[in-house]
Amino acid sequence: MRIATLLPLVSILAGAAVVFEASPAHAKLRIFSCEPEWAALAEEIGGSRVEVNSATSAHQDVHYIQARPSLISKLRRADLLICSGADLEIGWLPALLRKASNARVQPGQPGHIDVSKIVPMLGVPSSVDRAGGDIHPYGNPHTQTDPHNIARVAAELARRLQQIDPEEAEFYRQRYAEFAPRWEKAIAGWETRGAPLRGMKIITHHLAWVYMTHWLGLDVVGQLEDKPGIPPTAGHLADLLAGLAEQKVEVIVRASYQSERPSEWLSERSGIPAVVIPHAVGATPGAKDLYSMFDDMLDRLLEARKP
């Protein structure tokens, strides 16, 4: 075949390739997650059909993130946004949404998932006074430490993925149908393992463990922070230490992004172990995914309870 004959054919094939690559039916759905736990869940349900980015890592305090240009760019291209809500991201998410100008992920759209609108919220204050520290008026936003909340969000996420990407709806339905019973079985196992922890007295660094302690039946007798979001003071730590004689506290809990100094100070003077508990995927070496996050959470609490 002569070159003159080949050229039109090459041109047609090249054009077809461009059309194929640009076709939405073959493009991955882009998911922007505010926190790594929801990114991990999106990967569980979306599988190979999604591309997931998390705005934060487990070693960052989600309250204090900057609306960086790289995040704006990712959100501008996103098809779906999933965040904890309840004002956890109030310091940066509104700015991201405004600057990204992406109608698909604005509040009220199918591409906007606010977890606080899906799960039963704990810690809703009767009144809000900012003098009391970092108070969340819509309830405690750290919902991911109860696996039942993960199950609730998974169901809604699967529904939204099917709505946004109807051509792949059957794929998402199947992924969720496989995930849901596996997750329920895991919850049953965790609750059996965690039964000996019921009634365990703990001190936490911050009010970030309300859902975990409610789920496992733990008794929180104090926080290292005198007021939520305000760094622990020497006076408050001294008061905590003085009161420990009346409490049989078994562990001091903090998240990976929080300073170790306050918990270690109290641990050294009281003999109570200070432990990092995974609050998100990636928070500890063992918390590699959602399943191992809860495995490691229980491992560390049970280890602290050993006589």
BAFI-3210 file (N, C-alpha, C; in Angstrom, 3 decimals, decimal comma, padded with zeros to 6 digits):
// residues 307
n [1|2|3|4|5|6|7|8|9|10|11|12|13|14|15|16|17|18|19|20|21|22|23|24|25|26|27|28|29|30|31|32|33|34|35|36|37|38|39|40|41|42|43|44|45|46|47|48|49|50|51|52|53|54|55|56|57|58|59|60|61|62|63|64|65|66|67|68|69|70|71|72|73|74|75|76|77|78|79|80|81|82|83|84|85|86|87|88|89|90|91|92|93|94|95|96|97|98|99|100|101|102|103|104|105|106|107|108|109|110|111|112|113|114|115|116|117|118|119|120|121|122|123|124|125|126|127|128|129|130|131|132|133|134|135|136|137|138|139|140|141|142|143|144|145|146|147|148|149|150|151|152|153|154|155|156|157|158|159|160|161|162|163|164|165|166|167|168|169|170|171|172|173|174|175|176|177|178|179|180|181|182|183|184|185|186|187|188|189|190|191|192|193|194|195|196|197|198|199|200|201|202|203|204|205|206|207|208|209|210|211|212|213|214|215|216|217|218|219|220|221|222|223|224|225|226|227|228|229|230|231|232|233|234|235|236|237|238|239|240|241|242|243|244|245|246|247|248|249|250|251|252|253|254|255|256|257|258|259|260|261|262|263|264|265|266|267|268|269|270|271|272|273|274|275|276|277|278|279|280|281|282|283|284|285|286|287|288|289|290|291|292|293|294|295|296|297|298|299|300|301|302|303|304|305|306|307]
n.u [000,861|000,546|002,184|000,660|-001,878|-001,988|-001,861|-004,447|-005,785|-004,266|-004,736|-007,478|-007,546|-006,028|-007,647|-009,848|-008,721|-008,262|-010,888|-011,790|-010,154|-010,987|-013,575|-016,192|-017,205|-015,106|-013,460|-012,007|-013,838|-013,431|-012,580|-012,623|-011,452|-011,785|-010,561|-008,348|-009,629|-012,106|-011,261|-010,101|-012,396|-013,785|-012,152|-012,550|-015,249|-015,372|-013,299|-011,526|-012,664|-012,457|-010,604|-008,854|-008,255|-006,873|-007,269|-005,892|-003,560|-003,168|-001,495|-001,879|-003,523|-006,795|-008,332|-006,749|-005,824|-004,439|-005,866|-004,524|-003,080|-002,732|-004,686|-006,980|-006,893|-007,257|-009,809|-011,275|-011,426|-012,832|-015,381|-016,838|-017,154|-016,196|-016,554|-016,001|-017,564|-019,814|-018,582|-015,891|-014,018|-014,213|-012,406|-011,087|-012,336|-014,674|-013,365|-011,898|-013,989|-015,159|-013,066|-012,454|-014,690|-016,473|-019,303|-020,306|-019,655|-020,681|-022,442|-025,505|-025,590|-025,469|-022,822|-021,680|-020,862|-021,628|-020,617|-021,591|-024,246|-025,257|-024,721|-025,625|-025,233|-023,060|-022,445|-023,613|-023,804|-025,738|-025,668|-023,638|-020,522|-017,808|-015,826|-015,414|-013,629|-012,729|-015,548|-017,916|-020,786|-022,619|-022,267|-019,972|-017,397|-015,771|-016,448|-015,569|-014,430|-016,113|-017,111|-019,667|-020,583|-018,971|-020,114|-022,642|-021,988|-020,790|-022,956|-024,405|-022,459|-022,121|-024,623|-024,532|-022,397|-023,465|-025,488|-024,109|-022,464|-023,916|-023,473|-021,675|-023,023|-023,816|-021,385|-020,594|-022,688|-022,205|-019,676|-020,307|-022,119|-020,414|-018,716|-020,333|-021,425|-018,983|-017,854|-019,725|-019,369|-016,762|-017,160|-018,648|-016,672|-014,794|-016,270|-016,615|-013,958|-013,461|-015,037|-013,951|-012,990|-014,945|-016,072|-013,525|-011,361|-010,237|-008,012|-008,118|-006,422|-007,777|-011,177|-011,772|-012,535|-015,063|-016,928|-015,645|-015,344|-018,000|-018,921|-017,358|-017,826|-016,181|-014,867|-014,432|-012,538|-011,298|-009,649|-006,598|-006,480|-007,638|-009,631|-011,418|-009,345|-007,534|-004,179|-002,800|-002,328|000,164|-000,877|-003,410|-002,702|-001,365|-003,494|-004,995|-003,238|-003,215|-005,772|-005,818|-005,451|-007,882|-009,062|-009,119|-007,417|-006,527|-005,242|-003,705|-004,745|-003,882|-003,917|-002,102|-001,180|-000,982|000,860|003,310|004,222|002,486|000,984|003,047|004,277|002,317|002,121|004,682|004,678|002,556|002,563|000,811|000,192|000,885|-000,644|-000,712|-003,513|-004,935|-006,679|-007,356|-006,845|-003,532|-002,538|-001,054|001,657|000,435|-002,129|-003,161|-005,300|-008,927|-009,848|-007,586|-007,120|-009,067|-008,435|-005,876|-006,472|-007,954|-006,017|-004,081|-005,477|-006,256|-003,765|-002,875|-004,533|-003,679|-002,789]
n.v [-001,189|002,215|005,186|007,511|006,466|005,395|007,583|008,979|006,929|006,593|009,072|008,927|006,825|007,940|010,071|008,660|007,446|009,619|010,438|008,177|008,192|010,527|010,037|010,099|007,717|006,025|007,200|007,540|008,030|010,921|011,380|013,447|013,520|014,691|013,578|010,827|008,389|008,384|008,460|005,933|004,380|005,132|003,986|001,309|000,933|002,061|000,910|-000,068|001,815|004,375|007,354|008,467|011,136|012,393|015,164|015,481|013,928|011,230|012,234|014,865|017,686|018,008|020,224|022,383|023,208|024,403|026,099|025,125|025,741|023,321|021,654|023,052|022,757|019,968|019,659|021,134|019,489|017,359|014,812|013,992|014,830|014,021|014,477|014,885|016,829|018,762|021,107|020,470|020,931|023,636|025,747|025,696|024,273|025,685|027,805|026,377|025,229|027,536|028,686|026,640|026,489|024,464|023,143|020,588|019,542|021,087|021,966|020,222|019,079|015,976|015,177|015,896|014,853|014,944|013,685|014,042|014,426|011,971|010,069|009,208|011,853|012,498|014,261|016,797|020,125|021,851|024,538|027,075|028,351|030,098|030,691|028,448|026,930|024,928|024,373|022,308|023,082|021,414|018,910|016,248|015,804|013,583|010,996|008,588|006,670|004,726|001,719|001,165|003,549|003,810|001,832|002,943|005,211|003,986|002,774|005,027|006,235|004,332|004,547|007,190|007,060|005,399|007,061|009,267|008,126|006,455|004,595|002,803|001,713|-000,887|-002,077|-000,634|-001,346|-004,046|-004,025|-002,816|-004,707|-006,800|-005,680|-004,869|-007,193|-008,335|-006,332|-006,134|-008,622|-008,269|-006,252|-007,647|-009,403|-007,592|-006,505|-008,694|-009,188|-006,771|-006,770|-007,245|-004,722|-003,070|-000,544|000,281|002,727|005,737|008,406|011,031|012,907|014,822|015,688|013,600|011,027|010,196|008,605|006,113|005,447|005,355|003,259|001,041|001,110|002,455|004,409|007,687|009,695|012,114|014,835|015,758|018,283|021,244|022,824|022,134|021,878|023,716|023,898|021,623|022,763|023,407|023,695|022,479|019,836|019,162|019,212|017,081|014,962|015,022|014,177|011,539|009,616|008,945|007,637|004,758|004,800|003,437|003,889|006,425|008,234|009,325|010,945|010,417|012,834|014,573|016,303|014,509|015,209|016,170|013,809|012,002|013,269|013,066|010,300|009,464|010,359|009,135|006,450|005,335|003,904|005,633|005,858|005,763|005,765|004,537|006,844|007,160|005,880|005,012|006,238|004,796|002,411|-000,075|000,454|000,113|000,000|000,289|-001,962|-002,938|-000,697|-000,695|-003,171|-002,637|-000,592|-001,968|-003,866|-002,233|-001,045|-003,314|-004,346|-002,337|-002,817|-005,075|-006,873]
n.w [000,000|-000,853|000,495|000,283|000,324|002,848|004,641|005,008|006,394|008,723|009,875|010,405|012,282|014,358|015,103|016,046|018,268|019,919|020,452|021,822|024,148|025,336|025,958|028,319|029,290|029,607|031,388|034,629|037,642|039,506|042,811|045,600|048,747|052,065|054,290|055,169|055,891|054,595|052,014|051,830|052,104|049,810|047,871|048,469|047,728|045,173|043,709|040,804|039,200|040,086|040,877|043,547|045,787|048,792|050,879|053,206|055,516|057,894|059,789|060,133|061,596|061,046|061,446|060,855|058,027|054,967|052,179|049,670|046,374|044,956|046,061|045,372|042,608|042,343|043,446|041,655|039,462|040,389|040,631|042,741|046,156|049,434|052,836|056,410|057,686|059,841|060,524|060,821|058,829|058,505|058,454|056,022|053,883|052,803|051,456|049,559|048,023|046,993|045,479|043,696|042,084|041,187|040,116|040,416|042,912|044,914|047,980|048,461|045,985|044,058|044,003|046,409|049,504|052,814|055,677|058,257|057,889|057,514|059,505|062,938|065,107|067,823|070,904|070,514|071,314|073,834|073,917|072,387|073,036|072,302|074,047|075,410|074,035|071,152|069,947|068,401|066,841|065,563|066,484|067,443|065,134|064,590|063,470|062,418|064,044|064,921|063,665|062,721|061,734|059,498|057,922|057,436|055,917|053,738|052,423|051,533|049,953|047,915|046,705|045,740|043,929|041,981|041,080|040,033|038,129|036,108|034,041|035,045|037,124|037,891|038,484|040,804|042,488|042,799|044,002|046,455|047,433|047,956|049,833|052,075|053,641|054,377|055,895|057,996|059,189|060,071|061,987|063,908|064,793|065,854|067,946|069,592|070,328|071,606|073,857|076,517|077,103|077,984|080,132|080,764|082,038|080,709|079,692|077,403|074,830|073,297|072,471|070,551|070,437|070,960|069,559|069,312|072,043|072,837|071,255|072,156|074,840|076,675|079,416|079,650|081,599|081,680|079,899|078,292|077,244|078,586|077,538|074,529|071,710|072,646|073,548|075,992|079,341|081,870|084,438|084,244|083,621|085,957|087,741|086,721|087,250|090,053|090,595|089,824|091,740|092,700|090,668|088,633|086,188|083,069|080,648|078,609|075,941|072,692|069,438|066,355|065,274|067,330|069,901|071,716|074,182|076,406|077,094|077,639|079,765|081,783|081,861|082,725|085,346|086,516|085,906|084,157|081,030|077,979|074,896|071,353|069,417|066,439|064,590|062,038|058,699|058,143|060,388|062,235|061,924|061,600|060,710|057,906|056,178|056,207|057,618|059,025|060,526|062,573|063,661|064,709|066,474|068,463|069,216|070,472|072,586|074,050|074,702|076,416|078,545|079,734|082,721]
ca.u [000,000|001,374|002,146|-000,464|-003,100|-001,908|-002,011|-005,817|-006,142|-003,591|-005,429|-008,763|-007,275|-005,573|-008,831|-010,661|-008,046|-008,504|-012,280|-011,887|-009,503|-011,724|-014,933|-016,459|-017,512|-013,853|-012,685|-012,245|-014,520|-012,473|-013,132|-011,822|-011,800|-011,138|-009,800|-007,887|-010,544|-013,136|-010,566|-009,981|-013,725|-014,089|-011,410|-013,222|-016,504|-015,171|-012,364|-010,746|-013,401|-012,303|-009,293|-009,149|-007,255|-007,212|-006,697|-005,077|-003,038|-003,483|-000,551|-002,221|-004,726|-007,717|-008,870|-005,835|-005,269|-004,494|-006,488|-003,394|-003,421|-002,811|-005,991|-007,977|-006,843|-007,862|-011,245|-011,877|-011,644|-013,497|-016,780|-017,492|-016,449|-016,683|-015,890|-016,635|-018,593|-020,012|-017,619|-014,508|-013,176|-014,723|-011,322|-010,448|-013,159|-015,441|-012,479|-011,619|-015,187|-015,339|-012,003|-012,493|-015,827|-016,918|-020,722|-020,649|-019,366|-021,203|-023,461|-026,812|-025,461|-025,161|-021,385|-021,232|-021,256|-021,305|-020,825|-022,368|-025,665|-025,595|-024,579|-026,160|-024,183|-022,908|-021,787|-024,213|-023,921|-027,017|-025,387|-022,285|-019,782|-016,434|-014,904|-015,188|-012,686|-013,133|-016,834|-018,592|-022,211|-023,451|-021,893|-018,579|-017,230|-014,814|-017,384|-014,995|-013,879|-017,131|-017,246|-021,060|-020,687|-018,350|-021,122|-023,689|-021,440|-020,558|-024,229|-024,727|-021,442|-022,461|-025,785|-024,115|-021,573|-024,388|-026,225|-023,205|-021,840|-024,901|-022,971|-020,940|-023,837|-023,797|-020,077|-020,622|-023,619|-021,533|-018,614|-020,929|-022,703|-019,319|-018,144|-021,240|-021,414|-017,629|-017,672|-020,559|-018,691|-015,608|-017,677|-018,985|-015,405|-014,203|-017,061|-016,281|-012,616|-013,459|-015,916|-013,239|-012,619|-016,092|-015,850|-012,135|-011,224|-009,155|-007,879|-007,796|-005,808|-008,769|-012,498|-011,832|-012,753|-016,426|-017,614|-014,975|-015,648|-019,421|-019,032|-016,722|-018,227|-015,090|-015,228|-013,468|-012,600|-010,646|-008,900|-005,373|-006,846|-008,612|-010,708|-011,181|-008,567|-006,547|-003,103|-002,789|-001,536|000,833|-001,784|-004,462|-002,069|-001,113|-004,789|-005,318|-002,365|-003,655|-007,039|-005,703|-005,476|-009,265|-009,532|-008,274|-007,234|-005,667|-004,474|-003,817|-004,884|-003,736|-003,833|-000,732|-000,778|-000,921|002,146|003,449|004,748|001,551|000,642|004,239|004,472|001,380|002,450|005,897|004,404|001,449|002,757|-000,243|000,758|000,384|-000,735|-001,274|-004,552|-005,200|-007,970|-007,546|-005,954|-002,197|-002,153|-000,025|002,169|-000,476|-003,425|-002,897|-006,589|-009,990|-009,919|-006,443|-007,231|-009,814|-007,635|-004,793|-007,116|-008,255|-004,749|-003,399|-006,265|-006,179|-002,411|-002,794|-005,333|-003,044|-002,348]
ca.v [000,000|003,410|006,125|008,429|005,769|005,155|008,790|009,210|005,887|006,936|010,237|008,469|006,047|008,852|010,790|007,727|007,242|010,799|010,374|007,103|008,609|011,617|009,605|009,989|006,332|005,323|007,985|007,216|009,034|011,568|011,588|014,288|013,240|015,590|012,792|009,558|007,274|008,392|008,079|004,474|003,815|005,362|002,978|000,027|000,868|002,453|000,008|000,385|002,828|005,697|007,926|009,106|011,995|012,875|016,484|015,424|012,635|010,922|012,916|016,287|018,096|018,396|021,555|023,454|022,920|025,559|025,879|025,237|025,662|021,931|021,141|023,733|022,122|018,632|019,794|021,680|018,386|016,245|014,477|013,758|015,279|013,394|015,077|014,590|017,823|019,285|022,215|020,031|021,539|024,993|026,693|025,638|023,710|026,702|028,525|025,469|025,128|028,812|028,910|025,590|026,794|023,198|023,002|019,188|019,142|022,067|021,431|020,009|018,346|014,545|015,003|016,440|014,002|015,439|012,510|014,402|014,370|010,562|009,263|009,830|012,679|012,545|015,460|018,051|020,982|022,534|025,939|027,245|029,491|029,921|030,809|027,090|026,232|024,559|023,693|022,040|023,253|020,368|017,624|015,832|015,383|012,485|009,864|007,416|005,693|003,695|001,058|001,225|004,759|003,482|001,074|003,882|006,058|003,120|002,603|006,271|006,438|003,451|005,129|008,391|006,654|004,911|008,212|010,121|007,348|005,387|003,556|001,831|001,488|-002,300|-002,315|-000,104|-002,174|-005,306|-003,738|-002,607|-005,978|-007,610|-005,005|-004,745|-008,340|-008,533|-005,327|-006,518|-009,739|-007,701|-005,557|-008,668|-009,880|-006,539|-006,346|-009,835|-008,925|-005,578|-006,908|-007,061|-003,320|-002,307|000,041|000,697|004,164|006,303|009,848|011,322|014,221|015,718|015,055|013,014|009,591|010,016|007,503|004,876|005,124|004,985|001,934|000,003|001,214|002,948|005,494|008,789|010,419|013,413|015,172|016,531|019,662|021,810|023,217|021,506|022,630|024,569|023,014|021,353|023,663|022,750|023,681|021,475|018,517|018,931|018,894|015,718|014,063|014,983|013,461|010,149|008,715|008,530|006,974|003,677|005,028|002,389|004,303|007,805|008,065|010,474|010,670|010,485|014,199|015,383|016,303|013,441|015,722|016,147|012,448|011,392|013,923|012,455|008,880|009,294|010,663|008,314|005,044|004,917|003,929|006,573|005,065|006,340|004,916|005,010|007,500|007,197|005,013|005,578|006,888|003,944|001,495|-001,191|000,891|000,257|000,178|000,427|-003,159|-002,989|000,436|-001,153|-004,238|-002,026|000,122|-002,934|-004,429|-001,291|-000,892|-004,565|-004,425|-001,418|-003,308|-006,252|-006,630]
ca.w [000,000|-000,963|001,616|000,071|000,728|004,293|005,432|005,491|007,348|009,982|010,425|010,952|013,490|015,406|015,571|016,833|019,551|020,735|020,892|022,809|025,388|025,948|026,252|029,757|029,654|029,895|032,353|036,028|038,433|040,404|044,147|046,487|050,131|053,014|055,260|054,590|056,111|053,554|050,779|051,858|051,849|048,391|047,104|048,706|046,974|043,776|043,043|039,647|038,439|040,682|041,212|044,828|046,419|050,122|051,148|054,412|055,936|059,291|060,669|060,119|062,313|059,977|061,726|060,424|056,703|054,079|050,867|048,754|044,949|044,504|046,484|044,539|041,291|042,440|043,677|040,434|038,524|041,078|040,370|044,025|047,359|050,667|053,988|057,693|057,958|061,192|060,677|061,039|057,794|058,302|058,256|054,701|052,805|052,076|050,530|048,440|047,177|046,304|044,486|042,674|041,197|040,589|040,458|040,697|044,288|045,851|048,888|047,870|044,727|044,243|044,169|047,701|050,627|054,153|056,524|059,445|057,534|057,284|060,722|064,162|065,699|069,267|071,409|070,042|072,510|074,042|073,591|071,846|073,572|071,824|075,179|075,897|073,177|069,798|070,073|067,131|067,136|064,953|067,054|067,300|063,738|064,426|063,448|061,763|064,985|065,140|062,363|062,264|060,921|058,207|057,172|056,990|054,855|052,572|051,718|050,835|048,923|046,795|046,025|045,005|042,786|040,951|040,551|039,265|037,051|035,858|033,131|035,852|038,325|038,288|039,096|042,166|043,266|043,121|044,973|047,758|047,853|048,484|051,002|053,225|054,561|054,893|056,945|059,143|059,838|060,781|063,171|064,908|065,351|066,694|069,171|070,452|070,872|072,439|075,024|077,797|077,312|078,481|081,456|080,912|082,246|079,911|079,508|076,010|074,599|072,698|072,346|069,217|070,579|071,469|068,867|069,710|073,436|072,873|070,628|072,971|076,235|077,506|080,328|079,564|082,877|081,564|078,692|078,509|076,945|079,507|076,638|073,228|070,732|073,319|074,003|077,434|080,170|082,991|085,571|084,041|083,731|087,379|088,344|086,304|087,997|091,444|090,683|089,388|092,898|092,917|089,443|088,143|084,751|082,527|079,472|078,126|074,486|071,803|068,009|065,835|064,937|068,541|070,601|072,704|075,453|077,540|077,517|078,224|081,078|082,716|081,952|083,537|086,746|087,028|085,588|083,218|079,679|076,971|073,677|070,131|068,840|065,072|064,363|060,590|057,944|058,059|061,637|062,834|060,905|061,383|060,165|056,470|055,520|057,200|058,453|059,949|061,444|063,750|064,276|065,476|067,575|069,513|069,688|071,350|073,810|074,810|075,249|077,551|079,652|080,328|084,100]
c.u [000,892|001,159|000,955|-001,779|-003,148|-002,246|-003,443|-006,231|-005,538|-004,316|-006,744|-008,558|-006,850|-006,742|-009,704|-010,055|-008,288|-009,914|-012,429|-011,322|-010,316|-013,124|-015,150|-016,711|-016,259|-012,983|-013,013|-012,973|-013,520|-013,151|-012,136|-012,322|-011,080|-010,216|-009,452|-008,831|-011,631|-012,524|-010,441|-011,316|-014,114|-013,367|-012,032|-014,453|-016,282|-014,211|-011,621|-011,428|-013,219|-010,833|-009,513|-007,964|-007,754|-006,513|-005,737|-004,535|-003,390|-002,569|-000,739|-003,465|-005,678|-008,322|-008,046|-005,120|-005,398|-005,116|-005,425|-003,842|-003,559|-004,161|-007,109|-008,056|-007,517|-009,373|-011,955|-012,208|-012,505|-014,948|-017,558|-016,570|-017,047|-015,859|-016,670|-017,734|-018,641|-018,964|-016,195|-013,568|-013,537|-013,622|-010,740|-011,349|-014,017|-014,604|-012,137|-012,792|-015,395|-014,315|-012,021|-013,609|-016,313|-018,353|-021,078|-020,536|-019,840|-022,246|-024,830|-026,783|-025,156|-023,682|-020,834|-021,765|-020,713|-021,649|-021,700|-023,865|-026,159|-025,627|-025,225|-025,036|-024,234|-022,264|-022,334|-024,439|-025,296|-026,883|-023,937|-021,673|-018,318|-015,406|-014,585|-014,245|-013,282|-014,402|-017,454|-020,102|-023,104|-023,123|-020,440|-018,347|-016,370|-015,547|-016,761|-014,473|-014,921|-017,378|-018,681|-021,290|-020,048|-019,358|-022,211|-023,208|-021,211|-021,832|-024,584|-023,731|-021,744|-023,631|-025,386|-023,276|-022,445|-025,146|-025,352|-022,674|-022,743|-024,408|-022,205|-021,724|-023,769|-022,470|-020,076|-021,566|-022,952|-020,428|-019,200|-021,518|-021,642|-018,764|-019,045|-021,235|-020,034|-017,370|-018,496|-019,937|-017,488|-016,061|-017,994|-017,720|-014,765|-014,962|-016,846|-014,926|-012,631|-014,309|-015,182|-012,866|-013,746|-015,841|-014,426|-012,047|-010,009|-009,164|-007,500|-007,185|-006,878|-010,091|-012,690|-012,232|-014,158|-017,105|-016,973|-015,366|-017,115|-019,616|-018,510|-017,105|-017,103|-015,558|-014,134|-013,601|-011,891|-009,968|-007,646|-005,605|-007,887|-009,851|-010,404|-010,419|-007,533|-005,450|-003,119|-001,881|-000,920|-000,097|-002,859|-003,892|-001,787|-002,405|-005,223|-004,527|-002,832|-004,933|-006,960|-005,759|-006,882|-009,825|-008,566|-008,157|-006,216|-004,840|-004,743|-003,738|-004,656|-003,703|-002,413|-000,267|-000,620|000,435|002,176|003,796|003,733|001,239|001,845|004,531|003,586|001,697|003,645|005,622|003,316|001,662|001,702|000,333|000,079|000,467|-001,307|-002,276|-004,837|-006,612|-008,322|-006,586|-004,602|-001,706|-001,077|000,483|001,212|-001,781|-003,300|-004,168|-007,660|-010,055|-008,790|-006,425|-007,953|-009,108|-006,586|-005,337|-007,370|-006,982|-004,121|-004,163|-006,185|-004,794|-002,262|-003,548|-004,700|-002,563|-000,816]
c.v [001,232|004,332|007,062|007,796|005,590|006,398|009,060|008,196|006,176|008,092|009,836|007,720|006,932|009,625|009,910|007,502|008,409|010,784|009,339|007,534|009,681|011,209|009,445|008,557|005,577|006,079|007,542|008,369|009,613|011,899|012,376|014,042|014,221|014,840|011,415|008,376|007,214|008,093|006,566|003,814|003,980|004,350|001,595|-000,117|001,142|001,588|000,652|001,490|004,239|006,063|008,791|009,923|012,423|014,205|016,467|014,023|012,434|011,644|014,429|016,523|018,691|019,775|022,647|023,077|024,178|025,169|026,092|025,142|024,230|021,305|021,771|023,069|020,753|018,713|020,322|020,563|017,262|016,066|014,296|014,201|014,547|013,896|014,775|015,564|018,247|020,340|021,763|020,749|023,006|026,001|026,698|025,120|024,760|027,488|027,665|025,405|026,408|028,984|027,861|025,826|025,557|022,941|021,585|018,841|020,167|021,436|021,339|019,243|016,868|014,285|015,573|015,556|014,590|014,315|012,832|014,415|012,932|009,762|009,967|010,572|012,631|013,884|016,755|018,948|021,632|024,023|026,033|028,523|029,286|030,104|029,439|026,291|025,928|023,712|023,518|022,074|022,147|018,977|017,294|015,258|014,137|011,134|008,548|006,364|004,684|003,017|001,019|002,481|004,553|002,748|001,997|004,732|005,235|002,958|003,852|006,546|005,580|004,023|006,339|008,032|006,154|006,059|009,060|009,419|006,169|004,280|002,469|001,433|000,047|-002,661|-001,851|-000,913|-003,456|-005,097|-003,560|-003,909|-006,921|-007,010|-005,118|-005,973|-008,616|-007,566|-005,682|-007,685|-009,249|-006,986|-006,551|-009,199|-008,858|-006,397|-007,511|-009,615|-007,784|-005,679|-006,727|-005,605|-002,507|-001,838|000,518|002,229|004,691|007,826|010,066|012,720|015,241|014,966|014,475|011,549|009,244|008,793|006,159|004,481|004,735|003,575|000,833|000,060|001,632|004,149|006,560|009,648|011,775|013,592|015,953|018,005|020,126|022,249|022,629|022,419|023,558|023,668|022,829|022,318|022,877|022,645|022,617|020,068|018,174|018,567|017,468|014,699|013,924|014,171|011,994|009,159|008,183|007,747|005,857|003,781|004,030|002,819|005,769|007,728|009,380|010,003|010,928|011,909|015,081|015,243|015,197|013,962|015,699|014,734|011,752|011,989|013,246|010,978|008,647|009,480|009,788|006,817|004,491|004,971|004,964|005,880|005,899|005,335|005,412|005,578|007,531|006,210|005,719|006,212|006,118|003,004|000,341|-000,828|001,174|000,445|000,233|-000,766|-003,168|-001,789|000,012|-002,325|-003,641|-001,240|-000,817|-003,556|-003,522|-001,070|-002,139|-004,744|-003,530|-001,946|-004,545|-005,941|-006,592]
c.w [000,000|000,228|001,491|000,499|002,231|005,112|005,883|006,553|008,729|010,666|011,080|012,256|014,648|015,987|016,430|018,204|020,483|021,294|021,994|024,158|026,105|026,372|027,746|030,196|030,061|030,912|033,776|036,711|039,438|041,732|044,991|047,899|051,050|053,969|054,691|054,804|055,043|052,191|050,704|051,575|050,381|047,506|047,273|047,809|045,488|043,004|041,883|038,851|038,995|040,864|042,449|045,323|047,791|050,370|052,325|054,626|057,410|060,269|060,649|060,964|061,279|060,209|061,039|059,130|055,851|052,739|049,783|047,285|044,444|044,883|045,663|043,178|041,304|042,630|042,435|039,447|039,111|040,624|041,665|045,157|048,555|051,843|055,264|058,040|059,415|061,529|060,977|060,080|057,540|057,991|056,854|053,576|052,094|051,075|049,327|047,483|046,366|045,183|043,378|041,662|040,441|041,026|040,880|042,179|045,322|046,771|048,213|046,564|045,002|044,495|045,465|048,818|051,921|055,125|057,735|059,182|057,399|058,575|061,914|064,886|067,218|069,657|070,860|071,262|072,606|073,772|073,136|072,401|073,209|072,939|075,752|075,038|071,810|069,861|068,693|067,358|066,585|065,482|066,787|065,901|063,523|064,414|063,011|062,726|065,467|063,800|061,845|061,418|059,550|057,330|056,629|055,823|053,588|051,753|050,917|049,717|047,698|046,003|045,191|043,786|041,637|040,290|039,634|038,021|036,674|034,931|033,871|037,111|038,811|038,956|040,545|043,054|043,717|044,156|046,370|048,296|048,422|049,783|052,226|054,136|055,156|056,049|058,186|059,905|060,642|062,053|064,276|065,583|066,270|068,008|070,135|071,121|071,875|073,687|076,362|078,100|077,943|079,922|081,698|081,030|081,475|080,014|078,049|075,896|074,207|072,606|070,940|069,245|071,074|070,850|069,209|071,122|073,609|072,335|071,547|074,448|077,163|078,333|080,292|080,817|082,821|080,225|079,064|078,197|077,956|078,744|075,259|072,277|071,326|073,877|075,518|078,185|081,326|084,192|085,443|084,155|085,190|088,108|087,989|087,116|089,446|091,613|090,321|090,542|093,148|091,731|089,052|086,620|084,217|081,325|079,164|076,598|073,763|070,359|067,524|065,566|066,166|069,224|071,650|074,092|076,598|078,034|078,155|079,608|082,118|082,923|082,874|085,033|087,368|086,834|084,649|081,804|078,784|075,617|072,533|069,572|067,427|064,930|062,882|059,944|057,791|059,343|062,391|061,749|060,590|060,724|058,674|055,655|056,599|058,140|059,486|060,894|062,722|064,436|065,203|066,663|068,750|070,085|070,739|072,660|074,668|075,427|076,469|078,754|080,307|081,738|084,203]
res [m|r|i|a|t|l|l|p|l|v|s|i|l|a|g|a|a|v|v|f|e|a|s|p|a|h|a|k|l|r|i|f|s|c|e|p|e|w|a|a|l|a|e|e|i|g|g|s|r|v|e|v|n|s|a|t|s|a|h|q|d|v|h|y|i|q|a|r|p|s|l|i|s|k|l|r|r|a|d|l|l|i|c|s|g|a|d|l|e|i|g|w|l|p|a|l|l|r|k|a|s|n|a|r|v|q|p|g|q|p|g|h|i|d|v|s|k|i|v|p|m|l|g|v|p|s|s|v|d|r|a|g|g|d|i|h|p|y|g|n|p|h|t|q|t|d|p|h|n|i|a|r|v|a|a|e|l|a|r|r|l|q|q|i|d|p|e|e|a|e|f|y|r|q|r|y|a|e|f|a|p|r|w|e|k|a|i|a|g|w|e|t|r|g|a|p|l|r|g|m|k|i|i|t|h|h|l|a|w|v|y|m|t|h|w|l|g|l|d|v|v|g|q|l|e|d|k|p|g|i|p|p|t|a|g|h|l|a|d|l|l|a|g|l|a|e|q|k|v|e|v|i|v|r|a|s|y|q|s|e|r|p|s|e|w|l|s|e|r|s|g|i|p|a|v|v|i|p|h|a|v|g|a|t|p|g|a|k|d|l|y|s|m|f|d|d|m|l|d|r|l|l|e|a|r|k|p]
***
